[in-house]
Amino acid sequence: MESAKPVSPEEFLDAMFDSDEDQHALKDFLKQRQIVAKLAAIRVANGVTQADIAAHLDCGQSAVSKLESGVDAVVT
């Protein structure tokens, strides 16, 4: 039995979707999630709370929490 050749994440995503539009939408979503994860890590490393970020953004702490946890997937 022949073992499967490893594929890059990019090749994997390309194989998952028939539509270029769907591929681009998923790639955009994943990029947004990476950005949010990096911002959250920077926030934590600098001792900044979600409430501090919320005050600067003029929103509630729960909005920051939802964004960081992925519950609110819209990054605007």
N, CA, C and O atoms as a GROMACS GRO file, in nm:
protein
  304
    1MET      N    1   0.084  -0.118   0.000
    1MET     CA    2   0.000   0.000   0.000
    1MET      C    3   0.088   0.124   0.000
    1MET      O    4   0.183   0.134   0.078
    2GLU      N    5   0.057   0.215  -0.085
    2GLU     CA    6   0.135   0.338  -0.101
    2GLU      C    7   0.087   0.444  -0.003
    2GLU      O    8  -0.033   0.466   0.013
    3SER      N    9   0.184   0.511   0.065
    3SER     CA   10   0.144   0.616   0.159
    3SER      C   11   0.110   0.744   0.084
    3SER      O   12   0.165   0.772  -0.023
    4ALA      N   13   0.020   0.820   0.142
    4ALA     CA   14  -0.025   0.945   0.079
    4ALA      C   15   0.085   1.049   0.087
    4ALA      O   16   0.156   1.060   0.187
    5LYS      N   17   0.099   1.124  -0.020
    5LYS     CA   18   0.197   1.231  -0.026
    5LYS      C   19   0.146   1.350   0.057
    5LYS      O   20   0.032   1.392   0.038
    6PRO      N   21   0.227   1.403   0.148
    6PRO     CA   22   0.182   1.520   0.223
    6PRO      C   23   0.154   1.637   0.128
    6PRO      O   24   0.222   1.656   0.028
    7VAL      N   25   0.053   1.714   0.163
    7VAL     CA   26   0.019   1.830   0.082
    7VAL      C   27   0.027   1.955   0.170
    7VAL      O   28   0.014   1.947   0.292
    8SER      N   29   0.048   2.066   0.107
    8SER     CA   30   0.051   2.192   0.178
    8SER      C   31  -0.091   2.231   0.218
    8SER      O   32  -0.187   2.182   0.158
    9PRO      N   33  -0.105   2.318   0.317
    9PRO     CA   34  -0.240   2.365   0.351
    9PRO      C   35  -0.310   2.428   0.231
    9PRO      O   36  -0.431   2.412   0.213
   10GLU      N   37  -0.234   2.497   0.150
   10GLU     CA   38  -0.289   2.562   0.030
   10GLU      C   39  -0.345   2.456  -0.066
   10GLU      O   40  -0.455   2.472  -0.119
   11GLU      N   41  -0.269   2.348  -0.088
   11GLU     CA   42  -0.316   2.241  -0.177
   11GLU      C   43  -0.439   2.171  -0.119
   11GLU      O   44  -0.531   2.135  -0.192
   12PHE      N   45  -0.439   2.153   0.013
   12PHE     CA   46  -0.553   2.092   0.080
   12PHE      C   47  -0.680   2.174   0.059
   12PHE      O   48  -0.785   2.120   0.023
   13LEU      N   49  -0.669   2.305   0.081
   13LEU     CA   50  -0.785   2.393   0.062
   13LEU      C   51  -0.832   2.394  -0.082
   13LEU      O   52  -0.952   2.393  -0.109
   14ASP      N   53  -0.738   2.395  -0.175
   14ASP     CA   54  -0.774   2.394  -0.316
   14ASP      C   55  -0.853   2.268  -0.351
   14ASP      O   56  -0.945   2.273  -0.433
   15ALA      N   57  -0.817   2.155  -0.290
   15ALA     CA   58  -0.884   2.029  -0.320
   15ALA      C   59  -1.022   2.020  -0.254
   15ALA      O   60  -1.106   1.942  -0.298
   16MET      N   61  -1.045   2.098  -0.149
   16MET     CA   62  -1.172   2.091  -0.075
   16MET      C   63  -1.289   2.157  -0.149
   16MET      O   64  -1.404   2.116  -0.130
   17PHE      N   65  -1.261   2.256  -0.230
   17PHE     CA   66  -1.369   2.335  -0.290
   17PHE      C   67  -1.362   2.333  -0.442
   17PHE      O   68  -1.254   2.338  -0.501
   18ASP      N   69  -1.480   2.326  -0.503
   18ASP     CA   70  -1.488   2.332  -0.648
   18ASP      C   71  -1.484   2.476  -0.697
   18ASP      O   72  -1.435   2.504  -0.806
   19SER      N   73  -1.535   2.565  -0.617
   19SER     CA   74  -1.550   2.704  -0.657
   19SER      C   75  -1.431   2.789  -0.611
   19SER      O   76  -1.391   2.784  -0.494
   20ASP      N   77  -1.375   2.866  -0.702
   20ASP     CA   78  -1.269   2.960  -0.666
   20ASP      C   79  -1.319   3.062  -0.564
   20ASP      O   80  -1.245   3.105  -0.476
   21GLU      N   81  -1.446   3.101  -0.579
   21GLU     CA   82  -1.505   3.198  -0.487
   21GLU      C   83  -1.507   3.143  -0.344
   21GLU      O   84  -1.475   3.214  -0.249
   22ASP      N   85  -1.545   3.016  -0.329
   22ASP     CA   86  -1.548   2.953  -0.196
   22ASP      C   87  -1.407   2.941  -0.139
   22ASP      O   88  -1.386   2.962  -0.020
   23GLN      N   89  -1.311   2.908  -0.224
   23GLN     CA   90  -1.171   2.898  -0.179
   23GLN      C   91  -1.122   3.032  -0.127
   23GLN      O   92  -1.060   3.040  -0.021
   24HIS      N   93  -1.150   3.137  -0.201
   24HIS     CA   94  -1.106   3.272  -0.161
   24HIS      C   95  -1.176   3.317  -0.033
   24HIS      O   96  -1.114   3.379   0.053
   25ALA      N   97  -1.304   3.285  -0.020
   25ALA     CA   98  -1.377   3.324   0.101
   25ALA      C   99  -1.318   3.256   0.224
   25ALA      O  100  -1.301   3.320   0.328
   26LEU      N  101  -1.286   3.127   0.213
   26LEU     CA  102  -1.227   3.056   0.326
   26LEU      C  103  -1.088   3.109   0.357
   26LEU      O  104  -1.053   3.128   0.474
   27LYS      N  105  -1.009   3.134   0.255
   27LYS     CA  106  -0.874   3.187   0.278
   27LYS      C  107  -0.879   3.324   0.344
   27LYS      O  108  -0.799   3.354   0.433
   28ASP      N  109  -0.972   3.408   0.302
   28ASP     CA  110  -0.989   3.540   0.364
   28ASP      C  111  -1.030   3.526   0.510
   28ASP      O  112  -0.978   3.596   0.597
   29PHE      N  113  -1.123   3.434   0.537
   29PHE     CA  114  -1.167   3.410   0.674
   29PHE      C  115  -1.051   3.364   0.761
   29PHE      O  116  -1.034   3.413   0.873
   30LEU      N  117  -0.970   3.271   0.711
   30LEU     CA  118  -0.856   3.220   0.788
   30LEU      C  119  -0.754   3.329   0.814
   30LEU      O  120  -0.694   3.334   0.921
   31LYS      N  121  -0.732   3.416   0.717
   31LYS     CA  122  -0.639   3.529   0.737
   31LYS      C  123  -0.690   3.622   0.847
   31LYS      O  124  -0.613   3.668   0.930
   32GLN      N  125  -0.822   3.649   0.845
   32GLN     CA  126  -0.880   3.734   0.948
   32GLN      C  127  -0.862   3.672   1.086
   32GLN      O  128  -0.827   3.741   1.181
   33ARG      N  129  -0.886   3.542   1.098
   33ARG     CA  130  -0.872   3.473   1.226
   33ARG      C  131  -0.727   3.477   1.274
   33ARG      O  132  -0.702   3.489   1.394
   34GLN      N  133  -0.631   3.466   1.182
   34GLN     CA  134  -0.489   3.474   1.219
   34GLN      C  135  -0.457   3.612   1.274
   34GLN      O  136  -0.385   3.625   1.372
   35ILE      N  137  -0.511   3.714   1.211
   35ILE     CA  138  -0.487   3.851   1.256
   35ILE      C  139  -0.545   3.870   1.396
   35ILE      O  140  -0.480   3.927   1.483
   36VAL      N  141  -0.667   3.824   1.417
   36VAL     CA  142  -0.732   3.838   1.548
   36VAL      C  143  -0.652   3.763   1.654
   36VAL      O  144  -0.631   3.815   1.764
   37ALA      N  145  -0.606   3.642   1.622
   37ALA     CA  146  -0.527   3.564   1.718
   37ALA      C  147  -0.397   3.635   1.754
   37ALA      O  148  -0.356   3.636   1.870
   38LYS      N  149  -0.332   3.694   1.656
   38LYS     CA  150  -0.207   3.767   1.682
   38LYS      C  151  -0.233   3.891   1.768
   38LYS      O  152  -0.157   3.920   1.860
   39LEU      N  153  -0.340   3.963   1.737
   39LEU     CA  154  -0.374   4.081   1.817
   39LEU      C  155  -0.406   4.042   1.961
   39LEU      O  156  -0.366   4.112   2.055
   40ALA      N  157  -0.478   3.932   1.981
   40ALA     CA  158  -0.511   3.886   2.116
   40ALA      C  159  -0.384   3.848   2.192
   40ALA      O  160  -0.370   3.878   2.310
   41ALA      N  161  -0.291   3.782   2.123
   41ALA     CA  162  -0.165   3.743   2.188
   41ALA      C  163  -0.084   3.866   2.228
   41ALA      O  164  -0.024   3.869   2.335
   42ILE      N  165  -0.081   3.965   2.142
   42ILE     CA  166  -0.011   4.090   2.173
   42ILE      C  167  -0.078   4.159   2.291
   42ILE      O  168  -0.010   4.210   2.380
   43ARG      N  169  -0.210   4.160   2.292
   43ARG     CA  170  -0.284   4.221   2.402
   43ARG      C  171  -0.247   4.156   2.535
   43ARG      O  172  -0.214   4.225   2.632
   44VAL      N  173  -0.252   4.023   2.538
   44VAL     CA  174  -0.222   3.949   2.660
   44VAL      C  175  -0.077   3.971   2.703
   44VAL      O  176  -0.050   3.993   2.821
   45ALA      N  177   0.016   3.966   2.608
   45ALA     CA  178   0.158   3.982   2.639
   45ALA      C  179   0.188   4.119   2.699
   45ALA      O  180   0.285   4.135   2.774
   46ASN      N  181   0.106   4.217   2.666
   46ASN     CA  182   0.127   4.353   2.716
   46ASN      C  183   0.039   4.386   2.837
   46ASN      O  184   0.036   4.501   2.882
   47GLY      N  185  -0.030   4.287   2.888
   47GLY     CA  186  -0.112   4.307   3.007
   47GLY      C  187  -0.233   4.397   2.985
   47GLY      O  188  -0.283   4.459   3.079
   48VAL      N  189  -0.279   4.403   2.865
   48VAL     CA  190  -0.397   4.484   2.831
   48VAL      C  191  -0.520   4.394   2.838
   48VAL      O  192  -0.519   4.283   2.786
   49THR      N  193  -0.625   4.441   2.902
   49THR     CA  194  -0.746   4.361   2.915
   49THR      C  195  -0.839   4.383   2.796
   49THR      O  196  -0.825   4.478   2.720
   50GLN      N  197  -0.934   4.292   2.783
   50GLN     CA  198  -1.038   4.310   2.681
   50GLN      C  199  -1.117   4.436   2.708
   50GLN      O  200  -1.159   4.505   2.615
   51ALA      N  201  -1.138   4.467   2.836
   51ALA     CA  202  -1.211   4.590   2.872
   51ALA      C  203  -1.134   4.714   2.828
   51ALA      O  204  -1.195   4.812   2.785
   52ASP      N  205  -1.001   4.710   2.839
   52ASP     CA  206  -0.919   4.823   2.794
   52ASP      C  207  -0.937   4.844   2.642
   52ASP      O  208  -0.955   4.956   2.596
   53ILE      N  209  -0.931   4.734   2.568
   53ILE     CA  210  -0.948   4.742   2.422
   53ILE      C  211  -1.089   4.794   2.390
   53ILE      O  212  -1.105   4.880   2.303
   54ALA      N  213  -1.188   4.742   2.459
   54ALA     CA  214  -1.327   4.783   2.435
   54ALA      C  215  -1.345   4.932   2.459
   54ALA      O  216  -1.416   4.999   2.384
   55ALA      N  217  -1.281   4.985   2.562
   55ALA     CA  218  -1.293   5.128   2.591
   55ALA      C  219  -1.237   5.211   2.477
   55ALA      O  220  -1.293   5.315   2.441
   56HIS      N  221  -1.126   5.166   2.418
   56HIS     CA  222  -1.065   5.238   2.305
   56HIS      C  223  -1.149   5.226   2.178
   56HIS      O  224  -1.149   5.316   2.094
   57LEU      N  225  -1.219   5.115   2.165
   57LEU     CA  226  -1.301   5.092   2.046
   57LEU      C  227  -1.444   5.140   2.063
   57LEU      O  228  -1.525   5.134   1.970
   58ASP      N  229  -1.475   5.187   2.183
   58ASP     CA  230  -1.610   5.234   2.215
   58ASP      C  231  -1.714   5.124   2.192
   58ASP      O  232  -1.816   5.144   2.128
   59CYS      N  233  -1.683   5.006   2.248
   59CYS     CA  234  -1.775   4.894   2.242
   59CYS      C  235  -1.769   4.821   2.375
   59CYS      O  236  -1.692   4.861   2.463
   60GLY      N  237  -1.847   4.718   2.391
   60GLY     CA  238  -1.845   4.642   2.514
   60GLY      C  239  -1.735   4.538   2.516
   60GLY      O  240  -1.687   4.494   2.411
   61GLN      N  241  -1.694   4.498   2.636
   61GLN     CA  242  -1.592   4.395   2.652
   61GLN      C  243  -1.639   4.264   2.589
   61GLN      O  244  -1.558   4.188   2.536
   62SER      N  245  -1.769   4.238   2.594
   62SER     CA  246  -1.821   4.114   2.536
   62SER      C  247  -1.799   4.109   2.385
   62SER      O  248  -1.780   4.001   2.329
   63ALA      N  249  -1.801   4.224   2.320
   63ALA     CA  250  -1.776   4.228   2.174
   63ALA      C  251  -1.632   4.186   2.144
   63ALA      O  252  -1.607   4.114   2.048
   64VAL      N  253  -1.540   4.233   2.227
   64VAL     CA  254  -1.398   4.195   2.210
   64VAL      C  255  -1.382   4.046   2.236
   64VAL      O  256  -1.313   3.976   2.163
   65SER      N  257  -1.446   3.997   2.341
   65SER     CA  258  -1.440   3.854   2.374
   65SER      C  259  -1.494   3.769   2.260
   65SER      O  260  -1.433   3.669   2.222
   66LYS      N  261  -1.609   3.807   2.206
   66LYS     CA  262  -1.670   3.731   2.096
   66LYS      C  263  -1.579   3.731   1.973
   66LYS      O  264  -1.567   3.629   1.905
   67LEU      N  265  -1.517   3.843   1.946
   67LEU     CA  266  -1.426   3.851   1.831
   67LEU      C  267  -1.306   3.759   1.852
   67LEU      O  268  -1.270   3.683   1.763
   68GLU      N  269  -1.244   3.767   1.970
   68GLU     CA  270  -1.125   3.687   1.998
   68GLU      C  271  -1.156   3.537   2.001
   68GLU      O  272  -1.073   3.456   1.961
   69SER      N  273  -1.275   3.501   2.048
   69SER     CA  274  -1.309   3.358   2.060
   69SER      C  275  -1.362   3.299   1.929
   69SER      O  276  -1.374   3.178   1.916
   70GLY      N  277  -1.393   3.385   1.832
   70GLY     CA  278  -1.444   3.336   1.704
   70GLY      C  279  -1.595   3.329   1.699
   70GLY      O  280  -1.651   3.291   1.596
   71VAL      N  281  -1.662   3.365   1.808
   71VAL     CA  282  -1.808   3.364   1.807
   71VAL      C  283  -1.859   3.468   1.708
   71VAL      O  284  -1.955   3.444   1.634
   72ASP      N  285  -1.796   3.583   1.707
   72ASP     CA  286  -1.829   3.688   1.611
   72ASP      C  287  -1.723   3.684   1.503
   72ASP      O  288  -1.612   3.735   1.522
   73ALA      N  289  -1.757   3.625   1.390
   73ALA     CA  290  -1.658   3.602   1.286
   73ALA      C  291  -1.635   3.722   1.195
   73ALA      O  292  -1.546   3.720   1.110
   74VAL      N  293  -1.714   3.827   1.212
   74VAL     CA  294  -1.702   3.942   1.124
   74VAL      C  295  -1.598   4.038   1.181
   74VAL      O  296  -1.616   4.093   1.290
   75VAL      N  297  -1.490   4.057   1.107
   75VAL     CA  298  -1.386   4.149   1.149
   75VAL      C  299  -1.401   4.276   1.068
   75VAL      O  300  -1.369   4.279   0.949
   76THR      N  301  -1.453   4.382   1.134
   76THR     CA  302  -1.470   4.510   1.065
   76THR      C  303  -1.413   4.620   1.150
   76THR      O  304  -1.417   4.737   1.110
   0.00000   0.00000   0.00000
